[in-house]
Amino acid sequence: MSYTHWFIPLCIGVSIGVSIVFSTAIMILTIATLSFRSKIKRKYDRGKFSD
């Protein structure tokens, strides 16, 4: 069974790559959402709400 020699490392590499891509995307989305929220709060908050 020679295909397992390249199939298993391929699966491991793909899973690691996918997890890296997903974690990077989640980090970017979180940072973008936080910065967008702070901009919205600064724009529309007239001092009525204190966080």
VMD Tcl script that draws the C-alpha trace (Angstrom):
set ca {
  {0.00 0.00 0.00}
  {2.22 2.79 -1.25}
  {-0.57 5.35 -1.53}
  {-0.73 5.76 2.25}
  {2.80 7.21 2.20}
  {1.58 10.32 0.39}
  {-2.13 10.19 1.23}
  {-1.82 10.54 5.01}
  {0.68 13.46 4.93}
  {-1.52 15.10 2.28}
  {-4.57 14.85 4.53}
  {-2.60 16.20 7.50}
  {-1.22 19.09 5.45}
  {-4.62 19.97 4.02}
  {-6.26 19.90 7.44}
  {-3.51 22.10 8.91}
  {-3.79 24.52 5.98}
  {-7.56 24.70 6.26}
  {-7.40 25.31 10.00}
  {-4.80 28.06 9.51}
  {-6.95 29.72 6.84}
  {-10.07 29.52 8.99}
  {-8.36 30.87 12.11}
  {-6.84 33.72 10.09}
  {-10.22 34.57 8.57}
  {-11.90 34.53 11.99}
  {-9.19 36.80 13.43}
  {-9.57 39.27 10.54}
  {-13.36 39.26 10.84}
  {-13.19 39.79 14.61}
  {-10.75 42.69 14.31}
  {-12.77 44.26 11.48}
  {-16.00 43.92 13.44}
  {-14.48 45.47 16.55}
  {-12.99 48.41 14.67}
  {-16.25 48.91 12.74}
  {-18.21 48.86 16.00}
  {-15.97 51.42 17.63}
  {-16.34 53.68 14.58}
  {-20.12 53.35 14.69}
  {-20.19 53.99 18.43}
  {-18.04 57.08 18.04}
  {-20.16 58.33 15.16}
  {-23.62 57.84 16.66}
  {-22.93 58.01 20.38}
  {-23.72 61.49 21.67}
  {-22.79 60.69 25.26}
  {-26.13 59.11 26.14}
  {-24.73 55.61 26.64}
  {-21.75 54.97 28.85}
  {-19.96 51.68 28.22}
}
mol new
graphics top color blue
foreach p $ca { graphics top sphere $p radius 0.5 }
foreach p [lrange $ca 0 end-1] q [lrange $ca 1 end] { graphics top cylinder $p $q radius 0.2 }
display resetview
